[in-house]
């Protein structure tokens, strides 16, 4: 954690945003966002709801997998009795069912799937409340910076320490 603080404070001093004396007076704190989310009741409720919905989707997927397995088994058992035309027809049905299963998986668990979207819907209000609480603690208790120990990010900082404009000015000069 000290490494992160030094890596953050040294550039502030070198850019002239704060003096070495100011750096000693900085009030810095940290949070453990993983612990907050694990213990915050609304977060636990959101995760529980998401898990329940995911369980329903997994049940649907399991049913589809079973349908595919049953169809494969039926085809295997009937292979000697079926004409080539009927085998081809059954194979196309199996392929269509398998394609439907793959589409279902992508729709639910894909990169922008329903699980991802639902997670955003459920966690957005929780994250907003947590961020508001962090800012309130930072402002009320006079913290200059609050870091997230589990992520290594700054989650609260006084606006006076924002050096973005100074960096942009320096980049424009080069």
C-alpha positions as CSV (number, residue, x, y, z in Angstrom):
1,X,0.0,0.0,0.0
2,X,2.9,2.4,0.8
3,X,4.2,1.8,-2.7
4,X,0.9,3.0,-4.2
5,X,0.9,6.1,-2.0
6,X,4.4,7.0,-2.9
7,X,3.7,6.4,-6.6
8,X,0.8,8.8,-6.3
9,X,2.3,11.5,-4.1
10,X,5.8,11.8,-5.7
11,X,4.3,13.0,-9.1
12,X,2.1,15.5,-7.2
13,X,5.2,16.9,-5.6
14,X,7.3,16.9,-8.8
15,X,4.5,18.6,-10.8
16,X,4.4,21.3,-8.1
17,X,0.8,20.6,-7.2
18,X,1.8,20.1,-3.6
19,X,4.9,20.9,-1.7
20,X,6.9,18.3,0.3
21,X,5.5,19.9,3.4
22,X,1.9,19.6,2.2
23,X,2.6,15.9,1.4
24,X,3.2,15.3,5.1
25,X,-0.1,16.9,6.0
26,X,-2.2,14.9,3.5
27,X,-4.9,12.9,5.1
28,X,-5.1,9.5,3.3
29,X,-7.4,6.6,4.0
30,X,-8.3,3.4,2.3
31,X,-11.3,1.1,2.0
32,X,-11.7,-2.6,1.1
33,X,-14.4,-2.6,-1.6
34,X,-14.6,-6.4,-1.6
35,X,-15.5,-6.4,2.1
36,X,-18.0,-3.6,1.7
37,X,-19.8,-5.4,-1.1
38,X,-19.7,-8.7,0.8
39,X,-21.1,-7.1,4.0
40,X,-23.5,-4.5,2.6
41,X,-27.0,-5.9,2.8
42,X,-28.3,-4.4,-0.5
43,X,-25.3,-5.8,-2.2
44,X,-25.9,-9.3,-0.8
45,X,-29.6,-9.0,-1.9
46,X,-28.6,-8.0,-5.4
47,X,-26.1,-10.9,-5.7
48,X,-28.7,-13.3,-4.3
49,X,-31.3,-12.2,-6.9
50,X,-28.8,-12.5,-9.7
51,X,-27.8,-16.0,-8.5
52,X,-31.5,-17.0,-8.5
53,X,-32.0,-15.7,-12.0
54,X,-28.8,-17.4,-13.2
55,X,-30.0,-20.7,-11.6
56,X,-33.2,-20.5,-13.7
57,X,-31.2,-19.9,-16.9
58,X,-28.9,-22.8,-16.0
59,X,-32.0,-25.0,-15.5
60,X,-33.2,-24.0,-19.0
61,X,-29.8,-24.8,-20.4
62,X,-29.7,-28.1,-18.6
63,X,-33.1,-29.0,-20.1
64,X,-31.8,-28.1,-23.6
65,X,-28.6,-30.2,-23.0
66,X,-30.8,-33.1,-22.0
67,X,-32.9,-32.7,-25.2
68,X,-29.8,-32.8,-27.3
69,X,-28.5,-35.9,-25.4
70,X,-31.8,-37.7,-25.8
71,X,-32.0,-36.9,-29.5
72,X,-28.4,-38.2,-30.0
73,X,-29.3,-41.3,-28.1
74,X,-32.4,-41.9,-30.2
75,X,-30.5,-41.4,-33.4
76,X,-27.8,-43.8,-32.3
77,X,-30.4,-46.5,-31.3
78,X,-32.4,-46.0,-34.5
79,X,-29.5,-45.6,-36.9
80,X,-29.8,-49.1,-38.4
81,X,-33.6,-48.7,-38.9
82,X,-33.6,-45.3,-40.5
83,X,-33.2,-44.5,-44.2
84,X,-30.4,-42.2,-45.3
85,X,-33.0,-39.5,-45.9
86,X,-34.5,-39.9,-42.4
87,X,-31.0,-39.9,-40.8
88,X,-30.2,-36.7,-42.6
89,X,-33.5,-35.2,-41.4
90,X,-32.8,-36.2,-37.8
91,X,-29.2,-34.9,-38.0
92,X,-30.5,-31.5,-39.3
93,X,-33.0,-31.4,-36.3
94,X,-30.2,-32.2,-33.9
95,X,-28.0,-29.5,-35.5
96,X,-30.8,-27.0,-35.2
97,X,-31.4,-27.8,-31.6
98,X,-27.7,-27.5,-30.9
99,X,-27.5,-24.2,-32.6
100,X,-30.5,-23.0,-30.6
101,X,-28.7,-24.1,-27.4
102,X,-25.5,-22.2,-28.4
103,X,-27.6,-19.1,-29.2
104,X,-29.3,-19.4,-25.8
105,X,-25.9,-19.6,-24.1
106,X,-24.6,-16.6,-26.0
107,X,-27.8,-14.6,-25.2
108,X,-27.6,-15.3,-21.5
109,X,-23.8,-15.6,-20.7
110,X,-22.2,-13.9,-23.7
111,X,-20.1,-10.8,-23.3
112,X,-23.1,-8.4,-23.4
113,X,-25.7,-11.1,-22.4
114,X,-28.6,-11.0,-20.1
115,X,-26.5,-12.0,-17.1
116,X,-24.1,-9.1,-17.7
117,X,-27.0,-6.7,-18.2
118,X,-28.9,-7.9,-15.2
119,X,-25.8,-7.6,-13.0
120,X,-25.4,-4.0,-14.1
121,X,-29.0,-3.2,-13.3
122,X,-28.9,-4.8,-9.9
123,X,-25.4,-3.5,-8.9
124,X,-25.6,0.1,-10.2
125,X,-27.7,1.4,-7.3
126,X,-25.5,-0.4,-4.8
127,X,-22.3,1.0,-6.3
128,X,-23.8,4.5,-6.4
129,X,-24.7,4.2,-2.7
130,X,-21.3,3.0,-1.8
131,X,-19.6,5.7,-3.8
132,X,-21.8,8.3,-2.1
133,X,-20.9,7.0,1.3
134,X,-17.2,7.1,0.4
135,X,-17.5,10.7,-0.7
136,X,-19.4,11.6,2.4
137,X,-16.8,10.0,4.7
138,X,-14.0,11.7,2.6
139,X,-15.6,15.1,2.8
140,X,-16.8,14.9,6.4
141,X,-13.6,13.4,7.8
142,X,-11.3,15.6,5.8
143,X,-9.6,13.0,3.7
144,X,-7.6,14.2,0.8
145,X,-7.5,10.8,-0.8
146,X,-9.2,7.5,-0.2
147,X,-7.8,4.4,-2.0
148,X,-9.4,1.0,-2.6
149,X,-7.0,-1.5,-1.1
150,X,-8.5,-4.4,-3.1
151,X,-8.4,-2.6,-6.5
152,X,-5.5,-0.2,-6.0
153,X,-7.6,2.8,-7.3
154,X,-8.3,6.2,-5.9
155,X,-12.0,6.3,-5.0
156,X,-12.1,9.8,-3.5
157,X,-9.9,12.8,-4.0
158,X,-10.2,16.5,-3.4
159,X,-10.6,18.4,-6.7
160,X,-7.7,20.6,-5.8
161,X,-5.3,17.7,-6.4
162,X,-6.6,17.0,-9.9
163,X,-3.5,17.4,-12.1
164,X,-5.2,16.5,-15.4
165,X,-5.1,20.0,-16.8
166,X,-1.4,20.5,-15.9
167,X,-0.5,17.2,-17.6
168,X,-2.5,18.1,-20.7
169,X,-0.7,21.5,-20.8
170,X,2.6,19.8,-20.6
171,X,1.7,17.3,-23.4
172,X,0.5,20.2,-25.6
173,X,3.8,21.9,-25.2
174,X,5.7,18.8,-26.4
